[in-house]
Amino acid sequence: MRLLLVSFIDENGFSGMGKWTHRVASGLRARGHAVDCWWNNDFPALRRQGRWAALGFPPVLAAHLVAARDRYDAVVVHEPSALAYALARKADRRLPPLVAMCHNVESKVHRQLVAAARAGFASMPLGRRIKPHLVRTWQSDGAVRAADAVACLSSEDARYLERLGVTPGRIVAFPNGVDAGRFRAAPRTAAEARRVLFVGGWLDVKGRRLVPAAWPSVHARVPGATLTLLGTGAGEVEVLADFPPHVRPSVRVRPRVVDESDVAAEFASHGLFFMPSLTEGSPLALMESMASGLPAVATAVGGIPDLLEDGRTGLLAPPLDARACAEALSALLEDPGRAGHLGTAARARAEGLGWDRAAAALERACLLARGELT
């Protein structure tokens, strides 16, 4: 097939969506398909519109896809950008079939963040509650309802899509992939085993309010434990201000890391991974930690339970529960033998989640959109 993948982000190989697009495109090519990718960079006029580009991109994209109608057998478009083309495809069935790609369904994410704000774990002023409904969520929900097929990255999203009215037969759910060979699952020293690693922007959605709420209890129970915050974006002073003064010496902040070998080295030098997210799709950082032989403590949101089996490859905590997170972290830090067994099982799980598997699933979604599968 001649396939097109569209993501309205700047082309890159290190962000979650950037890495996903490049890896899946390579996997589809390896399966014999011709694949093009369109990025934000390909629409320079829209980039200059700033925040309004989210409204302008879908109709501009639809016009470009109509003009390129003879070049592709199916197109895969990130859900918020797909509505205008989905409607064009409804009007003209000769246009290439559409797969709406959900990395974490937009309207579901908004609902979860509002719930987190009510519980005190996110900031959602009135403007942030209203704006997504004006700009994005209606486009997202409309696109998945009108698409020929929908691909998503978690069983949670598949269930949510059904509640939106998408028939189960049009949904293909699959986890992300991971290059397990890029990561080293070596035994940890006693000092490394007491190091906890968090990877992600210092954002509400990544659990930035849960981390400071949980860490003082861990620090009190396991005094030698340390916490590394990797890729926060925010600077050390800003991040440490969220922690009580007495635990700040145990917290290390690295605001920016883009080199994959550097990230792999950080995974290899820690003994435990912490992901207290409020919502997730199929988190690459979690999968890379598993490939590194790290047991994880993570909240049971999004695609995390699809990847992490509670008590076998890590420990799951209820969403928005800082006390449960602290208890799980402390339990594994106090029992390095158990942590090691969980890490070994996590590595084995990651080895079965290659990008070729994700590419094969997206291939099925494209065939489904074309009516070649039932």
C-alpha positions as CSV (number, residue, x, y, z in Angstrom):
1,M,0.0,0.0,0.0
2,R,1.0,3.7,-0.4
3,L,0.5,5.2,3.0
4,L,0.6,8.6,4.5
5,L,1.2,9.4,8.2
6,V,0.2,12.9,9.3
7,S,1.1,14.5,12.7
8,F,0.9,18.3,13.3
9,I,4.1,18.5,15.3
10,D,7.6,19.6,14.2
11,E,9.6,16.7,12.7
12,N,11.8,15.1,15.4
13,G,12.9,11.7,16.6
14,F,12.9,12.2,20.3
15,S,9.4,13.3,21.4
16,G,6.8,10.6,22.0
17,M,4.8,11.3,18.8
18,G,7.9,12.0,16.8
19,K,9.5,8.8,17.8
20,W,6.3,6.9,17.2
21,T,5.9,8.3,13.6
22,H,9.5,7.5,12.6
23,R,9.5,4.0,14.1
24,V,6.1,3.0,12.7
25,A,6.9,4.4,9.3
26,S,10.1,2.3,9.2
27,G,8.2,-0.7,10.3
28,L,5.6,-0.3,7.6
29,R,8.3,0.1,5.0
30,A,9.9,-3.1,6.2
31,R,6.6,-4.7,5.6
32,G,6.7,-3.6,1.9
33,H,4.7,-0.4,2.0
34,A,5.6,3.0,0.6
35,V,5.2,5.5,3.4
36,D,5.3,9.3,3.4
37,C,5.1,11.5,6.5
38,W,3.7,15.0,6.7
39,W,4.7,17.2,9.6
40,N,4.1,20.7,11.0
41,N,7.2,21.8,9.1
42,D,5.4,21.0,5.8
43,F,2.9,23.8,6.5
44,P,5.0,26.9,7.3
45,A,2.1,29.4,6.8
46,L,0.1,27.6,9.5
47,R,3.1,27.4,11.9
48,R,3.0,31.2,12.0
49,Q,-0.6,31.2,13.3
50,G,0.6,29.9,16.7
51,R,-2.3,28.6,18.9
52,W,-4.9,29.2,16.1
53,A,-3.2,26.6,13.9
54,A,-5.2,23.9,15.6
55,L,-8.3,25.3,14.0
56,G,-6.6,26.1,10.6
57,F,-4.8,22.9,10.1
58,P,-7.7,20.4,9.6
59,P,-9.2,22.2,6.5
60,V,-5.8,23.0,5.1
61,L,-4.8,19.4,5.5
62,A,-8.1,18.2,3.9
63,A,-7.4,20.4,0.9
64,H,-3.9,19.0,0.5
65,L,-5.1,15.4,0.8
66,V,-7.8,16.0,-1.8
67,A,-5.1,17.3,-4.1
68,A,-3.0,14.2,-3.4
69,R,-5.9,11.8,-3.8
70,D,-4.1,9.6,-6.4
71,R,-0.9,9.2,-4.4
72,Y,-2.1,7.2,-1.4
73,D,-4.2,4.1,-0.7
74,A,-4.9,5.1,2.9
75,V,-4.0,8.0,5.2
76,V,-3.4,8.0,8.9
77,V,-4.1,11.3,10.7
78,H,-3.8,12.2,14.4
79,E,-7.4,12.5,15.6
80,P,-7.7,16.3,16.3
81,S,-6.5,17.1,12.7
82,A,-8.7,14.6,10.9
83,L,-12.2,15.9,11.0
84,A,-12.3,18.0,7.9
85,Y,-10.8,15.2,5.8
86,A,-13.2,12.7,7.3
87,L,-16.1,14.8,6.2
88,A,-14.5,15.2,2.7
89,R,-14.2,11.5,2.5
90,K,-17.8,11.0,3.5
91,A,-18.8,13.3,0.6
92,D,-16.4,11.7,-1.9
93,R,-15.7,8.0,-1.4
94,R,-13.1,8.0,-4.1
95,L,-10.7,9.8,-1.7
96,P,-8.2,7.5,0.2
97,P,-9.7,5.9,3.3
98,L,-8.9,7.5,6.6
99,V,-7.5,6.0,9.8
100,A,-7.9,8.3,12.8
101,M,-4.9,7.8,15.1
102,C,-5.5,8.2,18.8
103,H,-2.4,8.5,21.0
104,N,-4.7,9.4,24.0
105,V,-8.2,10.5,23.1
106,E,-8.4,14.2,23.5
107,S,-11.8,14.5,25.1
108,K,-11.0,11.7,27.5
109,V,-7.8,13.4,28.5
110,H,-9.7,16.7,29.2
111,R,-12.3,14.9,31.4
112,Q,-9.5,13.2,33.4
113,L,-7.7,16.5,33.9
114,V,-10.8,18.2,35.1
115,A,-11.4,15.3,37.6
116,A,-7.7,15.6,38.7
117,A,-8.2,19.4,39.3
118,R,-11.2,18.7,41.5
119,A,-9.0,16.4,43.6
120,G,-6.2,19.1,43.8
121,F,-3.7,17.4,41.5
122,A,-4.0,19.7,38.5
123,S,-4.6,23.4,37.8
124,M,-7.6,23.9,35.5
125,P,-8.8,27.5,35.5
126,L,-12.0,28.3,33.7
127,G,-10.3,29.2,30.4
128,R,-8.4,25.9,30.3
129,R,-11.7,24.0,30.9
130,I,-13.5,25.8,28.1
131,K,-10.8,26.3,25.4
132,P,-10.4,22.5,24.5
133,H,-14.1,22.3,23.8
134,L,-13.9,25.3,21.5
135,V,-10.7,24.2,19.6
136,R,-10.0,20.5,19.9
137,T,-12.3,18.0,21.5
138,W,-15.2,18.5,19.1
139,Q,-12.9,17.9,16.2
140,S,-11.4,14.9,17.8
141,D,-14.7,13.2,18.7
142,G,-16.1,14.1,15.3
143,A,-13.1,12.6,13.5
144,V,-13.2,9.2,15.2
145,R,-16.9,8.9,14.6
146,A,-16.5,9.7,10.9
147,A,-13.2,7.9,10.1
148,D,-13.2,4.6,8.2
149,A,-11.2,3.0,11.0
150,V,-9.7,4.2,14.3
151,A,-6.3,3.1,15.8
152,C,-5.6,3.6,19.5
153,L,-2.9,2.7,22.0
154,S,-4.8,1.3,24.9
155,S,-7.8,-0.8,25.9
156,E,-9.0,2.2,28.0
157,D,-9.1,4.3,24.8
158,A,-10.9,1.5,22.9
159,R,-13.6,1.4,25.5
160,Y,-13.9,5.2,25.5
161,L,-14.2,5.2,21.7
162,E,-17.1,2.7,21.9
163,R,-18.8,5.1,24.3
164,L,-18.4,7.8,21.7
165,G,-20.3,5.7,19.2
166,V,-17.4,4.1,17.3
167,T,-18.3,0.5,16.5
168,P,-15.9,-2.1,18.0
169,G,-15.3,-3.5,14.5
170,R,-13.7,-0.2,13.4
171,I,-11.2,0.0,16.3
172,V,-7.7,-1.5,16.3
173,A,-6.0,-1.2,19.7
174,F,-2.3,-1.9,20.2
175,P,0.5,-0.7,22.4
176,N,3.5,1.3,21.3
177,G,6.8,-0.4,20.5
178,V,10.2,-0.3,22.0
179,D,13.7,-0.9,20.7
180,A,14.7,-3.2,23.6
181,G,18.2,-3.7,22.1
182,R,19.0,-0.1,22.7
183,F,18.7,-0.5,26.5
184,R,20.8,-2.5,29.0
185,A,19.3,-4.6,31.7
186,A,22.3,-5.1,33.9
187,P,22.4,-5.9,37.6
188,R,22.3,-2.7,39.8
189,T,24.8,-1.9,42.5
190,A,23.3,-1.3,46.0
191,A,23.6,2.5,45.5
192,E,21.9,2.3,42.1
193,A,19.1,0.1,43.5
194,R,18.1,3.0,45.8
195,R,17.8,5.5,42.9
196,V,14.3,6.3,41.6
197,L,13.8,7.8,38.1
198,F,11.0,10.0,36.8
199,V,11.0,10.9,33.1
200,G,8.8,13.6,31.7
201,G,7.9,17.3,31.6
202,W,7.2,18.9,34.9
203,L,3.5,19.1,34.1
204,D,0.3,18.3,35.9
205,V,-0.6,15.6,33.4
206,K,2.7,13.8,34.2
207,G,1.9,13.9,37.9
208,R,4.1,16.8,39.0
209,R,1.9,17.4,42.0
210,L,1.8,13.7,43.0
211,V,5.6,13.4,43.0
212,P,6.3,16.0,45.8
213,A,3.3,14.6,47.7
214,A,4.6,11.1,47.7
215,W,8.4,11.6,48.0
216,P,8.6,12.9,51.6
217,S,7.1,9.6,52.9
218,V,9.5,7.6,50.8
219,H,12.5,9.7,52.0
220,A,11.4,9.2,55.7
221,R,11.0,5.4,55.3
222,V,14.1,4.8,53.1
223,P,16.5,7.6,54.0
224,G,19.2,6.6,51.5
225,A,16.8,6.8,48.5
226,T,17.3,9.4,45.9
227,L,15.0,10.7,43.1
228,T,16.1,11.9,39.6
229,L,13.7,14.0,37.6
230,L,14.7,13.7,33.9
231,G,13.5,15.9,31.1
232,T,11.4,18.3,33.2
233,G,11.8,21.3,30.9
234,A,11.5,23.5,34.0
235,G,14.7,24.5,35.7
236,E,16.1,23.0,39.0
237,V,15.1,26.0,41.2
238,E,11.5,25.9,39.9
239,V,11.1,22.2,40.3
240,L,12.7,21.9,43.7
241,A,10.4,24.6,45.0
242,D,7.6,22.1,44.8
243,F,9.3,19.9,47.4
244,P,9.6,20.4,51.1
245,P,13.0,21.8,52.0
246,H,14.2,18.8,54.0
247,V,13.9,16.4,51.0
248,R,15.4,18.7,48.3
249,P,19.0,17.3,48.8
250,S,17.7,13.9,47.8
251,V,16.2,15.2,44.5
252,R,18.3,15.6,41.3
253,V,16.9,17.6,38.3
254,R,18.0,17.3,34.7
255,P,15.7,19.7,32.7
256,R,16.7,18.6,29.2
257,V,18.0,15.4,27.6
258,V,17.6,14.6,23.9
259,D,20.4,12.1,23.3
260,E,19.0,8.5,23.4
261,S,22.2,7.0,24.6
262,D,22.2,9.5,27.5
263,V,18.6,8.5,28.4
264,A,19.6,4.8,28.2
265,A,22.5,5.5,30.6
266,E,20.1,7.1,33.1
267,F,17.8,4.1,33.0
268,A,20.8,1.8,33.5
269,S,22.0,3.7,36.6
270,H,18.7,3.6,38.5
271,G,16.8,0.8,40.3
272,L,13.2,1.9,40.1
273,F,11.0,3.8,37.7
274,F,8.2,6.1,38.8
275,M,5.3,7.2,36.6
276,P,2.5,8.9,38.5
277,S,0.7,10.2,35.5
278,L,-2.9,11.5,35.5
279,T,-3.5,10.2,32.0
280,E,-1.4,8.3,29.4
281,G,-1.6,6.7,26.0
282,S,1.0,4.0,25.7
283,P,4.0,5.6,27.4
284,L,7.3,5.1,25.7
285,A,9.3,6.1,28.8
286,L,7.6,3.3,30.7
287,M,8.4,0.8,27.9
288,E,12.0,1.9,27.8
289,S,12.3,1.6,31.6
290,M,11.0,-2.0,31.3
291,A,13.5,-2.7,28.5
292,S,16.2,-1.5,30.9
293,G,15.2,-4.1,33.5
294,L,13.6,-1.5,35.8
295,P,10.5,-2.4,37.9
296,A,8.0,0.5,37.8
297,V,5.6,2.0,40.2
298,A,2.9,3.6,38.0
299,T,-0.7,4.8,38.2
300,A,-3.3,2.6,36.6
301,V,-4.3,5.0,33.9
302,G,-4.5,4.8,30.1
303,G,-2.4,2.1,28.5
304,I,-0.2,1.6,31.6
305,P,-2.2,-1.5,32.8
306,D,-1.9,-3.0,29.3
307,L,1.9,-2.9,29.7
308,L,2.5,-3.3,33.4
309,E,1.2,-6.3,35.2
310,D,0.7,-5.5,38.8
311,G,2.9,-7.7,41.0
312,R,4.7,-9.3,38.1
313,T,6.5,-6.5,36.1
314,G,5.9,-3.7,38.6
315,L,3.3,-2.2,40.9
316,L,0.2,-0.3,40.0
317,A,-1.2,2.4,42.2
318,P,-4.8,3.9,42.0
319,P,-4.9,7.2,40.1
320,L,-4.4,10.4,42.2
321,D,-3.3,8.4,45.2
322,A,0.0,9.8,46.5
323,R,-0.1,7.6,49.6
324,A,-0.4,4.4,47.5
325,C,2.5,5.6,45.3
326,A,4.7,6.2,48.3
327,E,3.9,2.8,49.8
328,A,4.7,1.0,46.6
329,L,8.0,2.9,46.1
330,S,9.0,2.2,49.6
331,A,8.1,-1.5,49.5
332,L,10.3,-2.1,46.5
333,L,13.2,0.1,47.7
334,E,13.2,-2.0,50.9
335,D,13.1,-5.3,49.1
336,P,15.8,-5.2,46.3
337,G,15.4,-8.9,45.6
338,R,11.7,-8.5,44.8
339,A,12.5,-5.4,42.7
340,G,15.1,-7.4,40.8
341,H,12.6,-10.2,40.0
342,L,10.0,-7.6,38.8
343,G,12.7,-5.9,36.6
344,T,13.7,-9.2,35.0
345,A,10.0,-9.9,34.1
346,A,9.7,-6.3,32.9
347,R,12.6,-6.8,30.5
348,A,11.0,-10.0,29.1
349,R,7.7,-8.2,28.6
350,A,9.5,-5.4,26.7
351,E,11.3,-7.8,24.4
352,G,7.9,-8.9,23.0
353,L,6.9,-5.3,22.2
354,G,8.9,-4.4,19.1
355,W,8.0,-1.7,16.7
356,D,7.3,-4.3,14.0
357,R,4.4,-5.4,16.1
358,A,3.0,-1.9,16.2
359,A,3.5,-1.4,12.5
360,A,1.7,-4.7,11.8
361,A,-1.3,-3.4,13.9
362,L,-1.4,-0.1,12.0
363,E,-1.2,-2.1,8.8
364,R,-4.4,-3.9,9.9
365,A,-6.1,-0.7,10.6
366,C,-5.3,0.6,7.1
367,L,-6.6,-2.7,5.6
368,L,-9.7,-2.4,7.7
369,A,-10.3,1.2,6.5
370,R,-10.0,0.0,2.9
371,G,-12.6,-2.7,3.5
372,E,-10.1,-5.5,3.0
373,L,-10.6,-6.9,6.5
374,T,-13.7,-7.5,8.6
